[in-house]
């Protein structure tokens, strides 16, 4: 089983709040792995959704900002990657929506 598959098994839908630390550990274990870096950013997006449910705006914003920072680094490494640029724009829109 790949490390990333283990993350999804460990995190599961009931343990989503533990996904970013687990994903962060995986991403730190191989900082050059852009796929894991992107997956970490996406896990922060999912965590933000969890925090939005009980209307915990500050935690949702913090998670979104962490994901955005990762995507920003990835876009700087590969500015021609349209998918990553789209992800970065998505984070910008989500942050803007929560700060209105």
ZATOR-277464 format. One line per field, with one value per residue: residue number from 1; residue in one letter; x, y, z of N, C-alpha, C, CB in turn. Coordinates in steps of 0.001 Angstrom, whole numbers, plus 500000, padded with zeros to 6 digits. Glycine has a CB too. Layout:
<nodes>
num: NUM,...
residuo: A,...
n_east: X,...
n_north: Y,...
n_up: Z,...
ca_east: X,...
ca_north: Y,...
ca_up: Z,...
c_east: X,...
c_north: Y,...
c_up: Z,...
cb_east: X,...
cb_north: Y,...
cb_up: Z,...
</nodes>
This chain:
<nodes>
num: 1,2,3,4,5,6,7,8,9,10,11,12,13,14,15,16,17,18,19,20,21,22,23,24,25,26,27,28,29,30,31,32,33,34,35,36,37,38,39,40,41,42,43,44,45,46,47,48,49,50,51,52,53,54,55,56,57,58,59,60,61,62,63,64,65,66,67,68,69,70,71,72,73,74,75,76,77,78,79,80,81,82,83,84,85,86,87,88,89,90,91,92,93,94,95,96,97,98,99,100
residuo: X,X,X,X,X,X,X,X,X,X,X,X,X,X,X,X,X,X,X,X,X,X,X,X,X,X,X,X,X,X,X,X,X,X,X,X,X,X,X,X,X,X,X,X,X,X,X,X,X,X,X,X,X,X,X,X,X,X,X,X,X,X,X,X,X,X,X,X,X,X,X,X,X,X,X,X,X,X,X,X,X,X,X,X,X,X,X,X,X,X,X,X,X,X,X,X,X,X,X,X
n_east: 500852,500628,502134,500445,497912,497702,497394,494793,493345,493942,493033,490317,486714,485756,487869,488882,489983,492495,493875,495470,497850,498907,499183,500964,503211,503841,504338,506536,508349,509168,509928,510236,508275,505833,503216,502404,502645,500633,498418,498454,497779,495164,494029,493946,492000,489763,489630,489006,486384,485187,485431,483811,481240,480384,480445,482988,484765,487363,489140,488614,489514,492237,493030,492520,494342,496757,496694,496641,499162,500838,500029,500754,503552,503965,503015,504893,507102,506398,505243,503806,501931,498750,496704,497563,497596,494887,493986,495197,493843,491309,491649,492115,489580,487952,488989,488482,485678,485124,486062,484499
n_north: 498819,502161,505092,507308,506178,504929,507155,508060,505857,505854,508406,508626,509273,509926,510840,513202,515581,514860,514433,516564,516806,514194,514032,516103,515040,513013,514598,516056,513992,513599,516161,516974,515795,516646,515835,514856,517204,518763,517196,517529,520241,520064,518515,520374,522051,520381,520142,522756,522822,521148,522734,524854,523920,523976,526647,527764,530033,531217,529036,527697,529590,529620,527025,527128,529103,527840,525776,527339,528544,526373,525669,528011,527896,525620,526516,528492,526883,525533,527262,526911,524979,524419,523206,523424,526189,526660,525415,527102,529499,528677,528414,531127,532204,530908,531871,534596,534532,533822,536000,538104
n_up: 500000,499112,500630,500533,500174,502611,504244,503567,504429,507155,507896,507000,506798,509328,510756,509776,510731,511557,509299,507969,509725,509424,506650,506363,507606,505791,503511,504420,504592,502032,500537,497901,496465,494554,494162,496667,498098,496895,497562,500316,500467,499467,501473,503509,502443,502597,505363,506014,505078,506965,509255,508520,508801,511603,511705,512249,511464,511677,512032,509667,507808,508513,507799,505042,504294,504834,502959,500634,500759,500272,497665,496373,496544,494937,492445,491920,491526,489238,486990,484636,485060,484683,486165,488821,489021,488766,491115,493005,492461,493244,496026,496614,495967,497864,500279,499958,499939,502574,503946,503403
ca_east: 500000,501384,501990,499283,496737,497638,496850,493345,492818,494053,492221,488917,485794,485514,489094,489387,490796,493867,494496,496578,499132,499399,499617,502157,504334,504202,504911,507875,509247,509656,509513,510279,507143,504801,501885,502085,502460,499298,497447,498417,496983,493764,493539,493591,490716,488729,489541,488264,484962,484743,485296,482712,479957,479944,480677,484257,485354,488798,489858,488457,490447,493608,493270,492591,495593,497853,496610,497017,500615,501439,499770,501551,504919,503967,502862,506183,508022,505962,504246,503016,500991,497419,495933,497967,497119,493446,493860,495551,492714,490208,491932,491880,488122,487405,489413,487720,484283,485037,486478,483536
ca_north: 500000,503403,505940,508189,505349,504743,508385,508069,504806,506314,509599,508258,510386,510281,511366,514187,516612,514371,514264,517467,516445,512973,514405,516940,514142,512390,515621,516360,512863,513716,517514,517152,515096,517663,515219,514847,518596,519166,516467,518199,521457,519662,518074,521597,522504,519536,520521,524022,522472,520624,523864,525717,523353,524596,528093,528153,530776,531441,527787,527439,530495,529172,525844,527571,529845,526865,525137,528331,528728,525226,525795,529138,527379,524724,527322,529143,525862,525113,528264,526492,523932,525043,522596,524035,527571,526582,525132,528324,530430,528164,528827,532578,532449,530443,532826,535833,534312,533803,537282,539164
ca_up: 500000,499037,501817,500418,500425,504064,504817,503404,505284,508537,508139,506877,506923,510725,511338,508821,511390,511718,507979,507669,510348,508809,505306,506514,507881,504516,502635,504940,504339,500653,500147,496459,495873,494316,494323,498098,498510,496450,498377,501615,500280,499322,502778,504232,501898,503205,506768,506055,504947,508262,510172,508095,509253,512855,511553,512845,510364,511848,511753,508229,507123,508774,506965,503647,504087,504779,501644,499626,500811,499592,496229,495898,496337,493780,491223,491661,491004,487907,486610,483474,485449,484733,487247,490077,489009,489035,492546,493727,492289,494065,497407,496683,495997,499137,501313,499737,500351,504038,504534,503019
c_east: 500896,501159,500719,497983,496567,497048,495335,492693,492834,493114,490749,487996,485570,486722,489702,490271,492229,494592,495633,497875,499738,499929,500887,503384,504789,504894,506324,508859,509819,509230,509531,509122,505977,503399,501495,501875,501062,498232,497340,497581,495496,493212,493189,492264,489570,488541,488777,486769,484398,484513,484160,481372,479513,480178,481929,485112,486873,489615,489768,489425,491891,493953,493401,493903,496797,497863,497047,498532,501335,501257,500576,502992,504973,503861,504173,507199,507689,504860,503381,501986,499614,496568,496277,497540,495624,493206,494151,494418,491523,490414,491685,490388,487517,487762,488641,486266,484132,485398,485533,482694
c_north: 501241,504223,506784,507424,505110,505975,508367,506993,505258,507478,509250,509437,510826,510898,512461,515235,516148,514264,515245,517124,515179,513266,515246,516073,513456,513394,515993,515227,512892,515081,517777,516488,516073,517095,515227,516264,519076,518469,517060,519473,521116,519171,519278,522168,521690,519876,521830,523764,521948,521780,524806,525218,523955,526114,528559,528803,530922,530181,527432,528312,530052,527974,526237,528303,528904,526158,526070,528521,527580,525350,526941,528692,526486,525492,528034,528158,525469,526055,527882,525414,524555,524483,523211,525496,527625,526310,526382,529344,529992,528575,530327,532893,532038,531396,534125,535682,534329,535136,538422,539576
c_up: 500000,500302,501741,500633,501914,504733,504741,504255,506733,508829,508090,507088,508362,511400,510479,509480,511629,510381,507718,508407,509738,507413,505376,506790,506599,503601,503094,504641,502929,500109,498649,495739,495730,494475,495788,498613,498122,497295,499777,501527,500202,500655,503648,503722,502502,504678,506918,505922,506260,509233,509778,508630,510580,512864,512291,511766,510482,511563,510280,507438,507316,507900,505498,503357,504041,503424,500541,499597,500095,498087,495630,495628,495095,492469,490891,491104,489573,487421,485410,483809,485667,485867,488588,490141,489310,490524,493371,493636,493131,495519,497575,496779,497329,500273,501176,500208,501865,504687,504164,504199
cb_east: 499032,500984,503217,499267,496845,499037,497409,492972,493622,495483,492540,488581,484492,485086,490095,488235,490162,493862,493454,496178,498946,498294,498503,501961,503945,502955,504008,507812,508516,509104,510389,511561,506735,504959,501867,503202,503541,499097,497829,499848,497427,493622,494591,494711,490706,489090,490942,488744,484766,485785,486598,482666,480065,480671,479469,484987,484722,489083,489300,486994,490271,493790,492134,491402,495787,497723,495201,496316,501094,500824,498272,501526,505401,502822,501715,506728,507992,505460,504933,503935,501475,496695,496175,499473,497413,492783,494809,496858,492304,490102,493394,492485,487424,487916,490931,487754,483771,485937,487894,482623
cb_north: 500000,504214,506851,508869,504013,504445,509623,507875,503512,506721,510696,507172,510026,509069,510252,514865,517010,513014,514418,518869,516249,511912,515174,517967,513091,511815,516875,516612,511553,512548,518507,516620,513863,518259,513766,514154,519505,518837,514989,518526,522208,518565,517190,522648,522386,518052,520645,524975,521426,519625,524635,525803,521830,523954,528872,526928,532133,531930,526639,527704,531929,528814,524819,528482,530888,525829,524658,529676,528825,523908,526013,530292,526586,523727,528359,529780,524626,523635,529545,525984,523194,524847,521099,523919,528233,525472,523992,528925,530522,526619,528476,533279,531689,529037,533097,536220,532984,532732,537628,538693
cb_up: 501233,497785,501975,499050,499681,504639,504092,501941,505114,508838,507115,507854,506307,511490,511538,508122,512717,512410,506904,508003,511850,508752,504566,507652,508941,503825,502606,506456,504567,499745,500812,495927,496732,492924,493767,498898,497871,494949,498464,502101,499005,498247,503484,504092,500350,503051,507384,504935,503843,508842,510232,506571,509389,514034,512059,513481,510283,513260,512604,507775,507632,510262,507140,503321,505201,505928,501375,499904,502278,500099,495970,496927,497585,493885,491387,492941,491890,487924,486315,482389,486732,483403,487292,490260,487651,488167,492957,493169,490801,493947,497793,495452,494858,499452,501223,498242,499800,504581,504086,501875
</nodes>
